[in-house]
Amino acid sequence: MGPKTACNLADFTENVKNRFPFHFSVGIMSLDMKKRLLSILMIALMCPLLAFGSWSALYEGWEGHPRLGAGLIPTSLGAGLSFDWESGTSLYGLGWAGYKERMIWQDPVSGNLRTTNPPIYDYLGFSVELGVGQTLKDHSLSLGMRASYEMPFDSVIVGTALPSGIVTSLASWGSTPAFGNLHAIMVTVEGRYRFDRYYDRRTSADGVLLAFGARYGLDGFASFDAEAKGAITLVSETEKDRNLFSVVLVDRLVASYDLGRPIPLSVQDRHAFGSKIRGFSPLQYPLSFSVANQLDLRFNGPALLLDSLFPRMTLFCDVGYGYGTLANGTAIAYGMLASSGVALSFTLGPFMDLGYQMAYLLQGENFANPGMKMVGELVAHLRF
């Protein structure tokens, strides 16, 4: 055998190009063409799918910061897009951004219930959710993944003396073993089911709605919620399709259950017992399980100029029961909360209800208004 000759990759490539210039150039071109053909194929596959679908807008509504213009100035917005096929399948994306306030009724270290000097802070929050949904007549099911982030700040009223105590800065209680890191990024998997035969025409409402939701956080918590709502229009007087007077009875049953640790404050915002009973504050009585019934009797006055502009008076009665451990704590608590009252509001088109609510606390105490049985507040429901 003759001696071995050393040859590197560059020499080998150059040798092949010199011997087979045509075939080598064809090989290079075919690689580029494969990429182009793959792109064309993907577009060809997507075009029929897009041709039989349509885009729609999604809105989660506006919310306001309670210390800025009494909550009437929108400081947060949730919105998104959904691509819907005729089969009822949809792909959706939702985003939320806002500046809000939290008043926490737990000790940030021990997690025990507080009745005075609640920690108060503001936060700038962002969230994005991507998912898929399926609708079949009145039934709908969706599954998505949500990522969110919150950045805490001192309250805009730091140093102010409230009936519940003096508002302190984050630096005085920023170590929060009970709530986890206030800067944390949270990722959750969420599923929802909805049976919807509820028809709300603002001056009238009829039908039933059932909804169930489940959420699992990748850092180790789970939460569940359920809602059942029914309505019937008792009286409806119209003139040329214009509402003159109507009476609507609405009953809504809501329940939630949270387990794991830590349960994020964003979950407690919606699930705390106090958020289910009018006259109490969000994050009050953060028990692991709570259920409440909300009964409304709505008197809708005459439409002004447009059908969506009219006054409303609502008589309400809320009753609920909570049981379990305090969120992220070890203490067990249970009991009832109840209130009744009246709300006077004005519906401003499809976007907003603005009014004032007076609630008489039949059972329980609102620690933000210590010793008071009558709790009044300005209410604004902002929506699309």
C-alpha positions in Angstrom: 0.0 0.0 0.0 1.2 3.5 -0.7 1.7 6.2 1.9 -1.5 7.9 3.4 -2.1 11.5 2.3 -3.5 14.0 4.8 -6.5 15.8 3.5 -8.8 18.3 5.4 -12.5 19.1 4.6 -11.7 22.2 2.7 -9.4 20.4 0.3 -11.9 17.6 -0.2 -14.7 20.0 -1.0 -12.5 21.9 -3.4 -11.5 18.6 -5.1 -15.1 17.6 -5.5 -16.1 21.0 -6.9 -13.3 20.7 -9.5 -14.2 17.2 -10.6 -18.0 17.5 -10.5 -18.8 21.3 -10.8 -22.3 20.8 -12.2 -23.5 18.2 -9.7 -22.1 20.0 -6.7 -23.8 23.3 -7.6 -27.1 21.4 -8.1 -26.7 20.0 -4.6 -26.3 23.5 -3.2 -29.3 24.8 -5.1 -31.5 21.8 -4.1 -30.9 22.6 -0.5 -32.2 26.2 -1.0 -35.1 25.0 -3.0 -36.1 22.5 -0.3 -36.4 25.4 2.2 -38.5 27.4 -0.3 -40.7 24.5 -1.2 -41.2 23.8 2.6 -42.3 27.4 3.1 -44.6 27.3 0.1 -46.1 24.0 1.4 -46.7 25.5 4.8 -48.5 28.5 3.2 -50.5 26.2 1.0 -51.7 24.2 4.0 -52.5 27.3 6.1 -54.4 29.2 3.4 -57.4 26.8 3.3 -57.6 26.9 7.1 -57.6 30.7 7.1 -60.1 30.8 4.3 -62.8 29.1 6.4 -62.2 31.2 9.5 -62.6 34.7 10.8 -61.0 37.0 13.3 -62.9 38.4 16.3 -61.9 40.8 19.1 -61.9 39.7 22.8 -62.3 42.1 25.7 -61.9 41.5 29.4 -62.9 45.1 30.2 -61.5 48.0 32.0 -60.7 48.5 35.7 -59.7 51.5 37.7 -57.3 52.3 40.6 -59.6 53.1 43.7 -57.3 56.1 44.7 -57.3 57.7 41.3 -60.5 59.4 40.5 -62.4 57.1 42.8 -61.8 54.2 40.4 -63.5 56.0 37.5 -60.3 56.5 35.6 -59.4 53.3 33.6 -55.9 52.2 34.6 -56.0 48.6 33.2 -57.3 46.9 30.1 -57.6 43.3 29.0 -58.1 42.5 25.3 -57.1 40.0 22.6 -57.9 38.3 19.4 -59.5 35.0 18.4 -59.4 33.2 15.1 -62.6 31.1 14.8 -63.4 28.3 12.3 -66.9 27.3 11.3 -66.4 24.0 13.2 -66.5 26.0 16.4 -62.8 25.6 17.0 -60.8 28.8 17.9 -57.3 29.9 18.7 -57.1 32.9 21.0 -54.6 35.2 22.5 -55.3 37.5 25.5 -53.2 40.3 27.0 -53.7 42.4 30.1 -51.8 45.4 31.4 -52.7 47.7 34.2 -51.8 49.7 37.3 -53.9 48.7 40.4 -53.9 48.6 44.2 -54.0 45.8 46.8 -55.1 46.1 50.4 -54.1 42.8 52.2 -55.9 41.6 55.2 -53.2 39.1 56.3 -50.0 39.5 58.2 -47.2 39.3 55.6 -45.0 37.1 57.8 -47.3 34.8 59.7 -50.3 34.8 57.3 -52.7 35.4 60.2 -55.8 37.4 59.7 -55.5 41.2 60.3 -58.3 43.5 61.3 -56.2 46.8 61.4 -53.2 48.3 59.6 -53.5 46.2 56.4 -50.5 46.3 54.1 -51.4 48.4 51.0 -49.4 48.7 47.8 -49.7 49.4 44.1 -48.5 47.3 41.3 -47.9 47.4 37.6 -49.0 44.1 36.1 -48.8 42.3 32.8 -50.2 38.9 31.6 -50.4 37.0 28.3 -52.6 33.9 27.6 -52.6 31.7 24.6 -55.1 28.9 24.1 -57.5 26.8 22.1 -61.3 26.7 22.5 -64.2 24.6 21.1 -67.8 25.6 21.0 -70.7 23.3 20.3 -74.1 25.1 20.4 -74.5 26.3 24.0 -71.3 24.5 25.3 -67.8 25.8 25.2 -64.5 24.5 26.4 -61.1 26.1 26.4 -57.6 25.3 27.5 -54.8 27.8 27.7 -51.5 28.8 29.3 -51.0 32.2 31.0 -47.8 33.9 32.0 -48.0 37.0 34.2 -45.7 39.4 36.0 -46.2 42.1 38.7 -44.0 44.9 39.8 -44.9 46.4 43.2 -44.7 50.0 44.2 -45.5 52.1 47.3 -49.1 53.1 47.5 -50.0 56.5 46.1 -51.4 57.3 49.6 -48.4 56.1 51.6 -48.3 57.9 55.0 -52.1 58.6 54.9 -54.2 57.8 57.9 -57.2 55.6 57.0 -59.9 54.3 59.3 -58.1 51.0 59.2 -54.7 52.4 60.0 -51.7 54.3 58.5 -50.5 53.3 55.1 -46.9 52.3 55.3 -44.2 51.9 52.7 -43.2 48.6 51.1 -39.8 48.8 52.8 -41.5 48.3 56.2 -43.1 44.9 55.3 -41.5 43.9 52.0 -40.3 40.5 53.4 -43.4 38.4 52.7 -43.0 34.7 53.5 -46.8 34.4 53.4 -47.3 35.7 49.9 -44.0 34.8 48.2 -42.0 37.2 46.0 -44.1 40.1 44.9 -41.9 40.4 41.8 -42.4 36.8 40.8 -43.3 35.6 37.3 -46.3 33.2 37.4 -47.1 30.6 34.8 -50.4 28.7 35.0 -52.4 26.2 32.9 -56.1 27.1 32.8 -59.2 25.2 31.7 -62.8 26.5 31.4 -66.2 25.0 30.6 -69.3 27.1 30.0 -72.9 26.3 29.3 -74.5 29.6 28.1 -78.2 30.1 27.5 -78.1 33.5 29.3 -79.4 36.4 27.2 -78.7 39.9 28.7 -80.2 42.8 26.8 -79.4 45.2 29.7 -83.0 46.3 30.3 -84.1 42.6 30.3 -82.4 39.3 31.0 -83.5 35.7 30.7 -82.0 32.2 30.8 -79.3 30.3 32.6 -75.5 30.1 32.7 -73.2 27.5 34.2 -69.4 27.9 34.3 -66.5 26.0 35.8 -62.8 26.9 35.8 -59.6 25.3 37.0 -56.1 26.7 37.2 -52.8 25.0 38.0 -49.7 27.0 38.8 -46.3 25.6 37.9 -45.0 26.7 41.3 -47.4 24.4 43.1 -51.0 25.7 43.6 -54.4 24.9 42.2 -57.6 26.8 42.2 -61.2 26.0 41.2 -64.2 28.2 40.7 -67.9 27.7 39.7 -70.8 29.9 38.8 -74.5 29.3 38.2 -76.7 32.2 37.1 -80.3 32.5 36.2 -82.5 35.5 35.3 -86.1 36.2 34.3 -87.8 39.4 33.2 -90.9 39.9 35.4 -92.2 43.1 33.8 -91.3 44.7 30.4 -93.1 47.8 29.1 -91.9 49.0 25.7 -92.9 51.6 23.1 -91.7 51.1 19.6 -88.8 48.9 20.8 -87.9 51.5 23.4 -87.8 50.4 27.0 -90.2 52.3 29.3 -89.9 50.2 32.4 -88.7 46.7 33.3 -88.2 44.5 36.3 -85.6 41.7 36.2 -84.9 39.1 38.8 -81.3 37.7 38.8 -79.8 35.0 41.1 -76.1 34.1 41.0 -74.3 31.4 42.9 -70.5 31.5 43.1 -68.0 29.2 44.7 -64.2 28.8 44.8 -61.6 26.4 46.3 -57.9 27.0 46.5 -55.1 24.7 47.7 -51.3 24.6 47.7 -48.8 27.2 48.7 -48.2 30.0 47.9 -51.6 31.0 46.5 -50.9 34.2 44.6 -52.6 37.4 45.5 -53.9 37.7 42.0 -55.9 34.5 42.6 -57.1 35.7 46.0 -58.3 39.0 44.4 -61.1 37.0 42.8 -61.6 34.1 45.2 -61.4 35.7 48.7 -64.7 35.4 50.6 -65.0 39.1 51.0 -65.0 39.6 47.2 -68.2 37.6 46.9 -70.4 39.6 49.3 -71.3 43.2 48.5 -70.3 45.7 51.2 -67.0 43.9 52.0 -63.6 44.4 50.4 -61.5 42.2 48.1 -58.9 40.0 49.9 -61.0 40.1 53.1 -61.5 36.6 54.7 -59.2 34.7 52.3 -60.4 31.2 53.2 -59.6 28.2 51.1 -63.3 27.5 50.3 -66.2 29.9 50.1 -69.6 29.9 48.5 -72.1 32.8 48.1 -75.5 33.5 46.7 -76.2 37.0 45.2 -79.8 37.9 44.6 -80.8 41.0 42.6 -84.1 42.7 41.8 -83.4 45.3 39.1 -85.8 48.1 38.2 -84.8 49.6 34.8 -86.1 53.0 34.0 -87.0 54.5 30.6 -84.4 54.6 27.9 -83.1 58.0 27.1 -82.4 58.8 23.5 -80.8 55.4 23.0 -81.8 52.0 24.4 -78.5 51.6 26.1 -78.9 54.8 28.2 -81.1 54.4 31.2 -81.2 54.6 35.0 -81.4 51.5 37.2 -82.2 50.7 40.8 -81.1 47.4 42.2 -82.2 45.8 45.5 -79.8 43.1 46.5 -79.2 40.5 49.2 -76.0 38.4 49.5 -75.4 35.4 51.8 -72.3 33.2 51.9 -70.3 30.7 53.9 -66.6 30.2 54.1 -64.4 27.5 55.6 -60.8 26.3 55.6 -57.3 27.6 56.2 -56.3 31.2 55.6 -54.5 31.5 52.3 -50.8 30.7 52.7 -51.3 30.4 56.5 -52.0 27.6 59.0 -55.0 29.1 61.0 -58.4 27.5 60.3 -61.5 29.8 60.2 -65.1 29.5 59.2 -68.3 31.5 59.3 -71.0 33.4 57.4 -71.1 36.8 55.7 -74.3 38.5 54.6 -75.4 41.9 53.4 -78.4 43.6 51.8 -78.9 47.0 50.3 -79.6 49.2 47.3 -77.6 50.5 44.3 -78.6 53.4 42.1 -76.8 53.5 38.8 -76.9 54.8 35.3 -76.0 52.7 32.3 -73.9 54.7 29.9 -74.2 52.8 26.6 -72.5 49.4 26.3 -69.4 50.5 28.0 -70.1 51.6 31.6 -72.4 51.4 34.6 -71.9 54.3 37.1 -73.6 54.6 40.4 -73.6 54.5 44.2 -74.2 51.4 46.4 -75.2 51.2 50.1 -74.9 47.9 51.8 -76.1 47.0 55.3 -73.8 44.3 56.8 -76.1 41.7 58.2 -73.3 39.4 59.3 -69.5 40.1 59.5 -67.4 43.2 59.6 -65.7 45.2 56.9 -62.4 46.0 58.5 -61.7 48.8 56.1 -64.7 50.6 57.8 -64.4 49.4 61.4 -67.6 49.5 63.5 -69.8 50.6 60.6 -72.9 48.6 59.6 -73.7 50.7 56.6 -71.0 50.7 53.9 -71.4 53.0 50.9 -69.2 53.1 47.9 -69.0 54.5 44.4 -69.3 51.7 41.9 -68.3 51.6 38.2 -68.5 48.6 36.0 -66.4 49.2 32.9 -66.8 46.9 30.0 -67.0 46.5 26.2 
